[in-house]
Every structure is written in C-alpha cells, then in structure tokens.
Amino acid sequence: MFWRLTRIGALISLVAGVALGQSPPPRTASSGAISVPTAVHSVEWEQVLLGDAIGRLKAVSGANVFLDRRVDPTQQVDLKLENAGLEEIVARLAAVRSLGYGRLERLYFIGPPQTAERLVALAALRRRDVAALPADLRRSLLERHRIVWPQLTEPRGLIARLVEEHGWRVLESERFPHDRWASGALPTMTLTDQLTVLLAGFDRTYRVVPDQRAIEIVPVDWNAIEPTSKTPPASSRPPRAAPGGKQVFTLRIENQPVGKVLDQLGRRLGWQLSVDEAAIRAAGHSLDERVSFTVENADEDQLLDALLTPAGLTAERDGDRVRIKPR
C-alpha cells in the first residue's frame, strides 16, 4: 500500500511511521503496514479467455478482481507484459476489451467504462450517507467481513442474506432483477462497499431507511456521478501545477485509521492540530475509524473534507490552526 501526496513543485511520499527519505519496512498481511516496494509480474496471454486470465492473475498474485455481470468472460484476450505491477496488468487487461476498471480498497472492478470509472465515487456517496447515521445504526453497516458464494447463486438472495446478517433487511427485494452468478467472493470490506459492488452491475445502488432499519434498492444515474480520474499505473508522474500557483494535492488512502492519516498530513503540511475528543466520542465516532478515499488536484480544505467526512468528522480552519470535531 502506498500513499502518494503530490503538491506543486514536489513529490512527497508519506509512509506511516517512517521518516521521509528512509526505506519503509516490508508489508505483512497481518500488520497492514505501508510499503513502497510492490510485487511485479510478467504475463504472456494469447487467445486466453478473459475469465481464465482473471483466474490466473488471482492465483499468481492473490489479487481480488470482480468482473461485472454484463461482461462476457469467454471473450478472448491477448496481453504481454513484463515486470508490471498488479494495477497496470488489470488496467491493460480491461483496456484490451474496451472495458474500464476501478479500485475500491483491495478490490479491482472490471466492467463497462461508465460503471467502472464511477464506482469509487458512488461508494463515497454511500459512505457519506452512512456516516450521517446515528452510531448504533452506522456501526453494523461498517462491519468488515469477507463473503463467498457458490456456483449458480441468485444475487437477489445473496444480497438479502448479507443485509440480514448485519441486522438489516431489504425492502421489496422481489423487485430486484433475477440472475444467476458463477462462484465468487469479495475481500474483507464494509457492508456499505460490498453492496455498492454487488449492485453496480444492475445499474442499482441503495438508499438507507433508518427508521425501518432497512435498505431500499434504487436505480443509479451514472451520468449524475463524476468519474474518478485514474492515476496512471506507473511508479510516479510529474506534479501538476494549479492556476495561480495554488497548492493542490493528490492522495490515495486505503483502509487507514483517520487519526493516523490526519497526524501524517498535519506534520507534512504544518497544521497545528487540536482534536475535540470528548465531542467526537459523544457523537459515537472515533479517530480509529478506517477510511478510504482518493483526491486529485485538491486544496487543503478539500483534502481535509475527503479524509474526515467518511468518519463523520469535520474541521474548522484558521490559517494553519485546524480543529477536528464531529460533523
């Protein structure tokens, strides 16, 4: 996992617990530590079925890849890459069949470009909805589990059971389209994000109905959602200037405690942080809540908003003085 913060005239790498210029420790599966080195792979596929290519990639790299239900897994692909990172392989694999891809935490989503390029933005909208709920309702939707389903699973039933396991129910689930899926899995994610992924292929999302402790499956208007600009799958890119010399930042964070990220940013950007911990606890929030987000060409206020909103927090700024409190 790699944090990249780009500002005008400089490229700053933020590595949790590691000073700038030092080599970070290697990442382990259990620690969640952040590491700059990434595994590289070489692939040489000729007339390989798309579904088989994804299966091979999963077997070799341990990648989590979800193929949209509307994509034919039997279409053939030709791809040759040497010493490529996982994201580059996924991006190129999608591109050879004119598909798009999106990355939500550890999951790569491959599907129609309109869906794949807006999936992360859609997930962020649903996270904001959940962040606004009372703590007792929000907690169950933010529980993190891995899910697996067998061959010929009916997604309508899968979603209903998944929601029920978290103490909620689906309103009028019979209206949801019927389908049958091959066996599959989603990595450890929040229920909020899992529902976003499972529903996207039906051009659906969901609305929380808190007074009934239920969710309602509703259509999604992809045209109303701004696509997430993809960072090129390369080791680095030149910093981009903003009009008028304004400092802007590009940062991707995946499943990190909001307090840790805030502390790192504060030290790098010279913020004088104060945290109203009593008010945050009273509102049912915590700096230990984990967040995932991506911003590109964002100013400091937008950077703070992207970090704090998913955790139900906000910031008051007076120059370099930044006070953190509940939203």
Order of alpha helices (4+ residues) and beta strands (2+ residues): beta-beta-beta-alpha-beta-beta-alpha-beta-beta-alpha-alpha-alpha-beta-alpha-beta-beta-alpha-beta-beta-beta-alpha-beta-alpha-beta-alpha-beta-beta
